[in-house]
């Protein structure tokens, strides 16, 4: 895996260098999408490492926040699922907050996020985060330009306080091309398994590609911080993006395998006087 500086994202000039997560070379990417067999083999290997990381985090009492941001259909949900499907939800906790309530709208903007921050031995994964204000809220007019600018001015101090209080903050932006976004949105229209993902907000957002580009660039300029940088993963190929991000994440947190005693199953007790009851269980019909 390697990390390199990148000057452009999604076509518009970005005002600052950001870090691009790249675990495959351009030549490898040009060969086409990753085969399912190869993907599953590598993902299984990474899952083993994630379990080791989990045990290390608990052992050392680390506090980790992982932020996932990106345009609609960029692949945040699938990446988070791949990241968490083999670890404990009590350690790797996913937070996806709904729209703020009337009461929350009267609070300080950051107030509703703080209660979800990790305690010792926890990883909190944000499926969108406080950066809603820099993206969808700004572009779709849910907040004023003044509020968006004040948010960008305050975030560096907020995240510095997080880091100084022992939270390891890792931020990912998933970058999807306009052509691939169109393909994915169209696929949701005709797929009964995905239609629930297609919201009126998605359709409005789709028409404002360059408004989102400008909002993204302003966000990077203000919040790509030395103590909390942004890492960008190209996500046109979802499988590669998931592997790249998980591999990169493992490299951000130095860990060792925690020693554990060899697991040996104990002897099961004898049945003794126990007898299975003659009970009319309501078994699920076996159609398959």
HUCORDA-V884093 format. One record per backbone hydrogen bond with DSSP energy under -0.5 kcal/mol. NH is the residue of the N-H (numbers start at 1). CO is the residue of the C=O. Records with the same first field share a line. If there is no record, write none. Layout:
NH: CO, CO
//
This chain:
2: 22
4: 20
6: 18
9: 12
12: 9
14: 7
18: 6
19: 230
20: 4
21: 19, 232
22: 2, 20
29: 25
30: 26
31: 27, 28
32: 29
39: 35
40: 36
41: 37
42: 38
43: 39
44: 40
45: 41
46: 42
47: 43
48: 44
49: 45
50: 46
51: 47
52: 48
53: 49
54: 50
55: 51
56: 52
57: 53
58: 54
59: 55
60: 56
61: 57
62: 57
63: 166
64: 122
65: 168
66: 124
67: 65, 170
68: 126
69: 67, 172
71: 174
74: 71
79: 75
80: 76
81: 77
82: 78
83: 79
84: 80
85: 81
87: 84
91: 88
92: 88
93: 91, 123
94: 92
95: 125
96: 94
105: 101
106: 103
107: 104
111: 108
112: 109
113: 110
114: 110
115: 111
116: 113
117: 114
121: 62
122: 62, 119
123: 91
124: 64
125: 93, 123
126: 66, 124
127: 95, 125
128: 68, 126
132: 129
133: 130
135: 131
137: 132
138: 132
139: 135
140: 136
141: 138
142: 137
143: 137
148: 144
149: 145
150: 146
151: 147
152: 148
153: 149
154: 150
155: 151
156: 152
158: 154
159: 155
160: 156
161: 157
162: 158
163: 159
164: 160
165: 161
166: 163
167: 162
168: 63, 166
169: 167
170: 65, 168
171: 229
172: 67
173: 231
174: 69
175: 173, 233
176: 174
181: 177
182: 178
183: 179
184: 180
185: 181
186: 182
187: 183
188: 184
189: 185
190: 186
191: 188
192: 190
194: 191
195: 191
197: 194
198: 195
199: 197
202: 199
203: 199
204: 200
205: 201
206: 202
207: 203
208: 205
209: 206
212: 208
213: 209
214: 210
215: 211
216: 212
217: 213
218: 214
219: 215
220: 216
221: 217
222: 218
223: 219
224: 220
225: 223, 228
228: 225
231: 171
232: 19
233: 173
234: 21
235: 175
238: 236
241: 237
242: 238
243: 239
244: 240
245: 241
246: 242
247: 243
248: 244
249: 245
250: 246
251: 247
252: 248, 249
253: 249
254: 252
274: 271
279: 277
281: 279
283: 281
287: 285
//
